[in-house]
Amino acid sequence: MKYLLVLAVVWIAFLIWRARRRDEIAQRQQQQPKAGLPRTRTPGEPQAMLRCAHCGLHLPAVDALPGPDGQVYCCTAHRQAGPA
């Protein structure tokens, strides 16, 4: 009988601990600001990809550097080196 009493006390202590732990986790989640990207991401518009005239690397048109000869380059060093 005394083992059942000890088991009941341990079980009640565990239930109280678990309830407090859940409350603590819920409070932390409410205090933390929502950071980062949203869980559902929608793809953006497709971007035009261009090829570097020197090394052949494909890069978005917004990142490409125009060269004096009308071709595009991935970096300043390749633009100065010219087409390969």
HELIX and SHEET records of a PDB file:
HELIX    1   1 LYS A    2  GLN A   31  1                                  30    
HELIX    2   2 THR A   76  ALA A   81  1                                   6    
SHEET    1   A 2 MET A  49  ARG A  51  0                                        
SHEET    2   A 2 HIS A  58  PRO A  60 -1                                        
SHEET    1   B 2 LEU A  65  PRO A  66  0                                        
SHEET    2   B 2 VAL A  72  TYR A  73 -1                                        
END                                                                             
